[in-house]
């Protein structure tokens, strides 16, 4: 049983970010990390391996050459091997193109479970896991607070409006998990050393049987404008007053905006 | 290619979700700009009775299926319903809405935009405005020339305000779709934990509590204030992780993304992960005893004080004014 965790390298949450004149995210200079929500997917996969439900944990990423750092970092947390799909035609890839490429790479790797984080820090569409499942025509188990693999099926626990459901689908599946699977482990020094010897392959688009034409040059959407958010007015502060006066002032503020 | 604007209309327990009403109005507005029709794709329990969404702007409703299974089970029908093209498919930016949106992107190779905070038709094309990179930029995007149609647009709650006044929508069934491995997941167990939480995405007033609330009991005074304001209680991840409130109430990157008219944060520091879930709220009020809390930098009104003193007084004050 093999599980492939798809990870994305993103600028650190706190890094200063900007767009290039071509309206692409400028990744130079900003500290790059594993998308924080993907670390939960890694944690879930490693837990399944520790419990014996899964034999092999592999990683897959699509991105620039630099993304090998993220894959090495993942391998330092645990797992067995990694693959990077990198190609000049993928610069500026949108969700559809990303899903198409990951789907082709996952088909080539072959795995009972393809696992992803619930969203990426820098885009937040959360569409890639579902689109990968749809392209491969495999069952989607999304937003799992926990994932199990048993026999010929996978299950997730997923929040509903009042509690939670257990959803089940036959393997192979594409799944995504939330931050409720448990805090991701840190890489140990031993893990970091071991990661250097783990296999890491680099594939081009041609290696997964795709051409730049087939992915429409990487995007079927384009950005036409980037601007800073509207300036908000300055924050009004109420301080150094008693609770009664503070409450009255807040009520005045709400009333002035017709909120009460 | 038609200029129709589709929207996903989720039903449960016989009623349309608030998102279905918002998107019916949104689709009607865009369809008026594009010269097409507003066409709802209804799914879930009660979707057979969806003609009523005409009141919110829908011209036509297509029933994808009336079961109460996972949303992915309606993906094949949705793909066949929009397969002949159109301008856009509006999908709510909820887990179910995103699953169906993703299915359309994957199955039909459609462009996807959003989650958006505004969308319009300009020169016959779609323009979608989104807040990206943790709110540090606003971007406007469009499908490329020659991209497959329609374009899938994820829409945040409260982007459109439902407007009543239309008539009755014509109702049809989606074309038969073959069994679909993508939608093979089934619900094998269902667990209710306490009473149904108010759907935060539908609330126009939210009183949210964080680490500073300190306990499950502490949320009692927040609930009283929310009741007085006709709103709902939300939380930060810290409060949900601590078990003080169920995860259904969590606002933020991995919880709900909300856009109420009033967000009132109590004992919430305003970490970026929480901020991305509420930063498009129209009015942000924060109560925190730490004068340097990050939420003080982006709130419209910041009360430096003890929430346990201020919140009950505020509830009383609002009650008094309403009674006056």
Contacts between the chains, C-beta under 8 A, distances in Angstrom:
chain1	res1	chain2	res2	distance
A	11	B	133	8.0
A	13	B	134	6.7
A	13	B	272	5.8
A	13	B	273	7.8
A	14	B	272	7.4
A	17	B	133	4.8
A	17	B	136	5.9
A	17	B	137	7.7
A	19	B	137	6.9
A	23	B	139	7.7
A	25	B	133	7.4
A	37	B	253	7.7
A	37	B	254	6.9
A	94	B	111	7.3
A	94	B	112	7.3
A	95	B	105	6.4
A	95	B	112	5.1
A	96	B	105	5.3
A	96	B	106	7.8
A	96	B	109	6.2
A	96	B	110	7.1
A	96	B	111	6.6
A	96	B	112	6.5
A	99	B	102	7.9
A	99	B	105	6.9
A	99	B	106	5.9
A	100	B	109	7.9
A	103	B	106	7.8
A	118	B	254	6.6
A	119	B	253	7.2
A	119	B	254	7.6
A	121	B	134	7.7
A	121	B	253	7.7
A	122	B	132	7.4
A	122	B	133	6.1
A	123	B	132	7.3
A	124	B	115	6.7
A	124	B	132	7.6
A	124	B	253	7.8
A	124	B	276	7.5
A	125	B	98	7.6
A	125	B	112	6.2
A	125	B	114	6.6
A	125	B	115	6.8
A	125	B	154	6.2
A	126	B	98	4.9
A	126	B	102	7.6
A	127	B	98	6.3
A	127	B	101	6.1
A	127	B	102	4.3
A	127	B	105	5.6
A	127	B	112	5.5
A	127	B	152	8.0
A	127	B	154	7.7
A	128	B	102	7.4
A	129	B	102	6.9
A	130	B	72	7.9
A	130	B	98	6.8
A	130	B	99	5.2
A	130	B	101	7.5
A	130	B	102	2.5
A	130	B	103	5.8
A	130	B	105	7.6
A	130	B	106	6.6
A	131	B	102	4.6
A	131	B	103	7.6
A	131	B	105	4.5
A	131	B	106	3.7
A	132	B	106	6.8
A	133	B	102	7.6
A	133	B	103	7.8
A	133	B	106	6.8
A	133	B	182	5.7
A	134	B	75	7.0
A	134	B	102	6.5
A	134	B	103	4.6
A	134	B	104	7.9
A	134	B	105	7.2
A	134	B	106	2.6
A	134	B	107	4.7
A	134	B	182	5.3
A	135	B	106	4.4
A	135	B	107	7.7
A	137	B	180	7.6
A	137	B	181	5.1
A	137	B	182	5.7
A	138	B	181	6.1
A	138	B	182	6.8
A	139	B	72	7.7
A	139	B	181	5.9
A	139	B	182	6.5
A	139	B	183	7.5
A	139	B	184	4.2
A	139	B	185	5.3
A	140	B	72	5.2
A	140	B	99	6.4
A	140	B	102	7.7
A	140	B	103	7.6
A	140	B	182	6.0
A	140	B	183	7.8
A	140	B	185	6.7
A	141	B	185	5.6
A	142	B	72	7.8
A	142	B	95	6.6
A	142	B	98	7.8
A	142	B	99	5.5
A	143	B	95	4.8
A	145	B	247	7.6
A	155	B	188	7.2
A	158	B	95	7.7
A	159	B	247	5.8
A	159	B	248	6.2
A	160	B	190	7.0
A	161	B	12	7.7
A	161	B	196	6.0
A	161	B	197	6.7
A	161	B	199	6.8
A	161	B	248	6.8
A	162	B	192	4.7
A	162	B	193	6.4
A	162	B	194	7.1
A	162	B	195	7.2
A	162	B	196	4.7
A	162	B	197	6.6
A	162	B	248	7.4
A	163	B	190	7.4
A	163	B	191	4.4
A	163	B	192	4.4
A	163	B	193	3.8
A	163	B	194	7.7
A	163	B	246	8.0
A	164	B	190	7.9
A	164	B	191	5.4
A	164	B	193	7.4
A	165	B	187	4.8
A	165	B	189	6.7
A	165	B	190	5.1
A	165	B	191	7.4
A	166	B	187	7.1
A	166	B	188	5.2
A	166	B	189	4.0
A	166	B	190	7.8
A	166	B	191	8.0
A	167	B	70	6.1
A	167	B	185	4.8
A	167	B	186	6.9
A	167	B	187	5.7
A	167	B	188	7.1
A	168	B	185	6.7
A	168	B	186	5.9
A	168	B	188	4.7
A	169	B	184	5.1
A	169	B	185	4.1
A	169	B	186	7.4
A	170	B	184	6.4
A	178	B	254	5.6
A	179	B	237	7.6
A	179	B	254	4.6
A	180	B	247	6.8
A	216	B	144	7.3
A	216	B	147	7.4
A	219	B	144	6.5
A	220	B	109	7.3
A	220	B	110	7.5
A	220	B	111	4.0
A	220	B	143	6.1
A	220	B	144	5.5
A	220	B	147	4.0
A	220	B	148	6.8
A	221	B	111	4.5
A	221	B	112	6.9
A	221	B	113	6.0
A	221	B	141	5.5
A	221	B	142	7.0
A	221	B	143	5.6
A	221	B	144	6.4
A	221	B	147	7.2
A	221	B	151	7.7
A	222	B	141	6.6
A	222	B	142	6.4
A	222	B	143	7.9
A	222	B	144	5.3
A	223	B	139	5.3
A	223	B	140	7.0
A	223	B	141	4.9
A	224	B	127	7.4
A	224	B	140	5.4
A	224	B	141	6.6
A	224	B	142	5.7
A	225	B	139	6.7
A	225	B	140	3.9
A	226	B	137	5.6
A	226	B	138	7.5
A	226	B	139	5.2
A	226	B	140	7.9
A	227	B	137	7.1
A	227	B	138	5.3
A	228	B	136	7.6
A	228	B	137	6.5
A	228	B	138	7.2
A	229	B	131	6.8
A	229	B	135	6.4
A	229	B	136	7.5
A	229	B	137	7.1
A	229	B	138	5.3
A	230	B	138	7.8
A	232	B	298	6.9
A	232	B	300	7.0
A	233	B	300	7.0
A	235	B	296	6.2
A	235	B	297	6.9
A	235	B	298	7.3
A	235	B	299	5.4
A	235	B	300	6.5
A	235	B	301	7.1
A	235	B	302	5.2
A	236	B	300	6.8
A	236	B	301	5.0
A	236	B	302	7.2
A	237	B	296	7.4
A	237	B	301	7.9
A	237	B	302	5.0
A	237	B	303	7.8
A	237	B	304	6.6
A	238	B	301	7.1
A	238	B	302	7.2
A	238	B	303	4.6
A	238	B	304	7.0
A	238	B	305	7.5
A	239	B	291	6.5
A	239	B	303	7.5
A	239	B	304	3.8
A	239	B	305	7.2
A	240	B	304	7.6
A	241	B	305	7.8
A	243	B	305	6.5
A	243	B	306	7.3
A	243	B	309	3.8
A	243	B	310	5.0
A	243	B	313	4.8
A	244	B	313	5.7
A	246	B	303	5.3
A	246	B	305	5.3
A	246	B	310	5.1
A	246	B	313	7.3
A	246	B	314	7.9
A	247	B	310	5.8
A	247	B	313	3.6
A	247	B	314	4.2
A	247	B	316	7.3
A	247	B	317	4.6
A	248	B	317	5.9
A	249	B	303	7.9
A	250	B	285	6.6
A	250	B	301	6.9
A	250	B	303	6.2
A	250	B	310	7.6
A	250	B	314	5.5
A	250	B	317	7.8
A	251	B	314	6.6
A	251	B	317	4.6
A	251	B	318	5.9
A	251	B	321	6.2
A	253	B	285	7.4
A	253	B	301	5.4
A	254	B	262	7.2
A	254	B	285	7.7
A	254	B	318	7.6
A	255	B	321	7.1
A	257	B	283	6.0
A	259	B	205	7.4
A	259	B	229	7.8
A	259	B	261	6.7
A	259	B	262	4.9
A	259	B	283	6.5
A	260	B	229	6.9
A	260	B	318	5.5
A	260	B	321	6.7
A	260	B	322	7.3
